[in-house]
């Protein structure tokens, strides 16, 4: 399979349309790139944080997340390159204007590379649950509570400790051939900038990072017997430029420096205006999360239900994540033949809360927060012959809302009485689901106006880092709509949540 990266070599002209870029009437200062599990977006911003141009890359089938939770890393890099190509092909940019590049990408991924930088493994994402049994086996051999306090991470298949041990056991030849372990962010930087230095933000979500020391957790690394020289250096100070081949491909970026690379959970919060303890971000895309980002260090007493990572050296992100969110919503609509159902949204809204008699474990992709059960799987309980597909869909949306309620309960000790701001395409396309979550939580939920919060958040963090804006907290975000809870429905949902918790305890203990 030919690669976009292989189309430009020494002496070959950039792709058609790239050389013809002319001076823009809307100056661009920074390119922001967001790489998510469901797609890639590239946007140009001026020095004040206003977006001037944006392009959503098309998801190539071969780059999509596999059933095993894997990506082909080079195909994903190709997708990033093609998205930047398309952005510049459709915009007029002065080649002297763009000074910085910011990247937001998903946390927790892992890929091995050999001495020449070629992949030795697929890119394993957070959705790869094959290491679940390894995570379970780590718990009796190491003090999980102590390690959680240091690293901010439980033992789970989504994190590096279990993934690395699984690779060593299942793919010994690939493990032996690996000279360095990288996340996708570092692999992308290797291909575009020729460097593999890890950012504090990306390293902090591996499960091998000491949140207080802002360095690898060498005690844990020794305990699981991983060679220290296979881990990338951690450094946020370097500002590399593109390799020569990509500088020629994109003349507008020829002198641009990489300002930062950050985990997309943190950038989503910041782009949604949730960068203090006053606001909790609720995001539902392919997966789901509730997070609070704030200045300072990690909490002294982190609830076991939650994780804690670094957004930057001076800010932390604390929250919980669900492996099933919008991806499960789409799967059910397709599987139940509801995708083309007319008036689906209004019919969902008309159903009475918890009226279906169903209790659902929404763990099709496994569980992360709040129980971190390595072997949790999905289940629908209480089905009857008269149960309708629409009721199953409604019950699932409620079930996911119950999991958010448990995260919100745990976050009370970190950000008491905080407002909740919603983002993500899954919620934006379903006001009925936002209302369900508001009713389950018994709290108002504000829907932000920012459609693509992660790409905006990366841009704002970069502009702050290079001194163009004083603080990200000073950038206001407008609200599109506020969904107030119906407290009568909230009372009914409390019964449904209690029923789900009881079944969870019986199944997963």
N, C-alpha and C positions, 0 to 999 in steps of 0.2 A: 504494500500500500504506500503510495507516494505521500510525502509529508509537505505541508505548507512551508515548513522550515527549510526544506531542501530546495525550494524554488529560487532562493537567493544565495549565490555563492560569489566568491571574489570575482569581480569583473562583469557581473551580470546586473543589468539595470533593474530598478525596483518595478513592482507591478504597475501596469497601466493605470494612469489616473493619479498616481502618487506624485510624480514629478510636476504635474500641472497645478498643484496647489497654489493659490494666489492669496494675497493679503486679505484678511477677513475684516469685515466691519464690526465683528463681535470678537474682541481679542480673547484668546485662550491662554491661560497661564499654567494650567495643570491638567494632565490626563489622569483620570481615575478609572480603575478597572475593578470590577467585582466578578469573581468567579464563584458561582454557586453550584450546588449539585444538580440544579435543573437548567442552568444556562449561564451565559456570560454577557455582561454589559460593559460598555466603554463610554465614558462621558468626558466632555471638556468643561472646565470651570474657569471663570476669571479669578483674579486675585482677591476678590471680595467674597467668593464662595457661591456665586451665581452660576448655574449650569447654562452653558451656551450651545451645546450640541450633545446628542446622545444616540447610541446605537445598541440595540439588543441583538446579540448574535443568535443565529438559528442553531438549535440543538441538532447535531449530527447523530444519527442512530448509533453509529459505532462508538461515539463518545459518551453515550448515556450510561447511567449507573446500571450495572448488571444485577441479575438476581442475587449474586453473591456479595453485592456491595463493593464491586471493583470498578475502577476505571482503567483504560489504557492511558498512561500518563502522557505519552506523546500525542495521542489524539486530542486530549484535553488541551495541551499546549497549542496544537494546531487551531483549535477552536478560538483560543484567545487571540492568536495571530490574525486569523481571518476576521474576527470582530474588529480589531484595530484597523485592518486593511479597509473594511467597509466603512468605518467611521470617517477615515481620512478621504476615502473616495467620494463621500457624499458631502464633505464640508470644505470650506475655504479657510485655510490656516496658514498664517505667516510662519515660515520655518524658524524665525528667530524668537517667536513668542513663548512657546511651551518650555518652561524651565524645570518642571518637576513631574514625577510620576508617582501615583499612590496606588496601592493594590490592597484589595480586600479579598480574602479567600476563606473557604471553609476550614474549620478547625479539625484536628484529630486524625488526619490522613497520614499514611505511611507508605513509602516506597524505598526499596533498596537500589543503590547504584554501584557499579563496579569502578575499577580504577580509571576507566575512560569516561565515566559519567553516564554510561548506558544503564537502563533499568535492568535489575536482576529479578524484580518481582512486579506484579501489577500494582497499581495504586489502590491500597486498601482504605476504604472510607469508614466513617463512623457507623455506617449501616452494615458493615461486615460483622456478623455475630459468630463466626466460626470459632473464635477464641473464647467463647463463653465458658467452656469447661475449664480452661486455663485460669481465667479470672476467679472462678469458684475455688480452684485448687490453691490459689495464692492466699486466700483468706485465713486458713488455719496455720499457714507457715510464717506469715508476717503480721505485724500489728496494723490492721487496716485503719483503725481510728487514728493512730499516730501518723501514719503516712498520709491520710486524708488531711490532717491538720497541717502537714508540711507542704504537700503538693496541691491541695485543693481538689483532689480527684479520688474517687473510690476505685476499687479493682473492678474493671469492666472491660468487655471486649472492644469497646470503642477507643480505649487508650493504648498507648504504646507498650507498657509492660506485658500485658497479655498477648498483644499482637506479635511482639518480638519473640516471645517464648513459643508461640504457636508456629511461627515461621521456622524457628530452629528445629522444632519437633517434626513438622510436616514437610518442609522443603529444605532439608539439610544442605543440599548442593547449592541452592540459591542463597541460603544464609552464608555459607562459606565463601561464595563468590562476591558477597557484598562488602564494599570498602567504606560505605557511608550510608546512614539511614537519614532520610529526608521526609518532610511533609510536602504536600503539593506546592506550597508557597516557595519553599527552598528549591524544589525542582524547577519551577517556573523561572526563578531567578537564575538558576544555573543555565538554562537555555537562552534566556534573554540578555542576561548581564554577565554571565560567566562566573558567578559567585554562588556559594551555597551557605553563606552566613545566615543563621536563623535569627529572626526578630524575637524579642522578649515575648510579644503577644502570641506568636505561633508556638514557641517552645513551651509557653506556660500551660497550654491545653493538651500536652502530650501525656500527662501523668508521671513524667520523669523530671519535673521542674520544681525547685524549691521556691515557693511564692515569696518568701521573705528575703532570701539571699539573692533572688533574681539570677539564679544560675541553675545548672543541672543539679539534681538531687543525687550527689555522688554516693551517698549511703545506700539508697535504693538501687542505684545502677550496679553497685558491687554485689548487693544481695541477690539480684537476678542474673548476675554474671554476664553483663554486656560490656564489651570492650569500650573504654572511654574514647578511644581515638576513632570510633565509628560514628560518633555524634558530631553534628556540625557545631562550630563556634557560635556563641550567642553575642550579637553586637548590633545595637541600633544606631551606632554612630557613623557607619560607612554610608556613603552616598554614591554608589556605582552608576556608571553610564552604560547605555546599551552597547552590546558588542558591535563591531564594525559592520557586520552583515545586516543587523537590524537598524543601525543608524543610517545605512544607505537605503534600506527599504522604506523607512519613515523619516524623511528629511526634517519634518517638523519636530522630531524628537532627538535629533542628532546630538544636541548638547544637553538634553534633559537629564536630570539626576533622579534616582529612586529616592523619594523622600521617606517612605515608610511602607511596611507591609504588615497588615493587621488582620486578626481573626474576624470573620464576618458577623459574629454575634455582637462584638463590641461596636463595629461600625454601624450595624443596624440600630443599636440603641442611640448612638450619637446622631445619626441621620434623622432619627425620629424625635430628636429633642430630649432624649432621656439620658442625661449625663450627670445627674445628681441623685441623691437619695429621695428627692421629692417626686420622682417619676419612675415607674416601672414600665419597661417595654414588654408588650405581649406580641409575639410574632408567630404567625402561622404561614409557612411556605410548604415545602415538601415535608419538613418536620415541624416542630413547634418549640417555643421557648418563652420563658418569662425571666427577665434579667434586670438588674440594676447596675449602673456604672457610676462610679464616684471617685473623686480624688483621694489619694492616701493609700494605705496598705490593706492587706486582706484582713477579714474579721478575726478577732481573737477567739471567738467561739463560733465556728462554722457548723451549722446543722448538717447532720449526715445526709439529709435529703438533697442538699445543694452542692454545687461545685463552686470553685473560685479560681478565676484565671486573671491574667494581667491584660488590660486593654493597651496600656503603655507602661513604661517604667513608673509613672507617677499616678496611674489610675488602675483600678481593679474592676472586674466584672464578676458579679455574683448572681447565681440563678439556678434554674433547673431546665432540663431539656427533655422533650418527648421525641422519640424516634418516629412516631406516627402523627401526622397532622394533615396537611393538604394532600399528601400522597395517598393516604387512606381514604380521604373524601373522594378523590378521583377514582380510586380503585373500586369503591363501592358503587359509585354512579355508573361506571362501565359494567361491572359485574352484575348489577341488578337491573341493567337496561334502563337506567334513569337519565342517561346523558342527554337524550333528546326529548325528555319529558317536558311538555309545555307547563308553564307556571310552577315549576319545581320549587322555586324560592318561596313563592307565596303559600304553596301548600305545606311546605315545611313549617313556615311561620304559624300556620293555622292549627297545627296539631297541639294538643294540650301537653304540658310538660309531664314527662315520666308517665305517660298514659298507655304505653305500649306493653308494659309488663316484662321488659327485657333488661337484663344486666349484661353489660359488655365489657370485656377486658380488651382495650384498644392497643394491643401489642403485636400487631402483624409483623412489625420489624424489630420486635424485642422491646425491653423496657430499659430506660435510663432513669431519670428522676421519676418518682422519689424513692422507690424501693431498690433500684439497681439490681433487680433479680436477673441473673445472667441467662436463665432458661425460660423466662416469661414469654408466653405466646398468646396470640389473640384467641378470643372465644366469644360466642354469642349464646347466652343462656336464657331460657324462658320462651323459646320459639313455640308457636302453636300453628295449627293448620291455617288459621285465619290471619296470621301475621302478614302484614303487607310490606313490600319492599321499601316504601316510603317510611314506614315506622322503623325499619332496621337502620336506614340512613339517619333519621332523626335521633334514634337512640345512640348511635355512634358519635354524632356531634355532641350530644350530652355527655357521653362517657369521656371524650377527650376534654371537655370542659371540667369534668370532675378532677381529672389529673392536674389541670391548671389550678384548680382550687386548692389542691394539696401543696403545690409549689407556692402559691400565694400565702398560704398559712405559714410555711417555713420562712418566707421572706419577711414576715412581720417583725422578726427579731433584728433584721438588717435594715429595713426601710419601713418603719411603722407609719401607717396612714398615708402612704404614697398614692398618688394618682396613677392610673393605668392608661397607657397610650398604645393603641393597637396599630399594627402594620402587617404587611405581607399580602401577597396577591390572593391567597385563599380566603382571608377575611374580607378583603376589599370587594371580592365578588359575591359575598354572602352576608348581607346585613342580618339575615335571620340567625346565622351562627354567632355573630357578635352579640346579638340580643340574648341568645341562649347563655353565652359565657357571662354576660353582665348579670343575668338572673341567677346563675349558679353561684357566682362569687358574691352576689348581693352588693356590688359596687359599680359605680358608673365607669364606663369605658369610652375613652375619646378615640375616634378614628382620625389619625393624622392625615394631612394633605399630601405628604411626601410619598409618592408612589414607589420610588426606588431608594429606600433609606440607606442601604449598605454602601452604594457607590457614592452617595452624598456624604455619609459619615467618614469614609476614607479621605475624601477631598478636604473636609473640614479639619480633620486631624493633621493632614499634611500641611495645610495652610497655617495652622497654629504652630507646627513644628518649625516651619521656615520663617515665622515671624510676620506673616501677612495679616493674620487676625490675632487679636490679643488673647482670646479664649473661646473655646467652642461653646461654653456656657452662655456667651453673649449673643449667639445666633439663634433667633427665635424660629419656632416651627408653628405654622398655623394648623388649626384643627378643623376638619371637615364636618364632623358631626359627633354628638355625644349621645351614648346609649345609656339611659337610666335604668336601673334594675326594677323589676316588679317583685316586691317583697313577698307577695302571696305565692308567686311561682318559686321564689327563693326557698320558702319553707318546704315546698314539695320536693325541690331538688336536694334539700338536705337529707331527706329520706332516701333518695336515689343514691347519693354519695355514700351514705352509711351502708347501704346494701352492697355497693361496689367494694367498699373497704372490707366488709366481712367476707365476701367471696374471694377477694385478693388474698387475705390472710389464710383462708382455707386452702387455696391453690398453691401459693408461693411462700407462705409462712413468714 
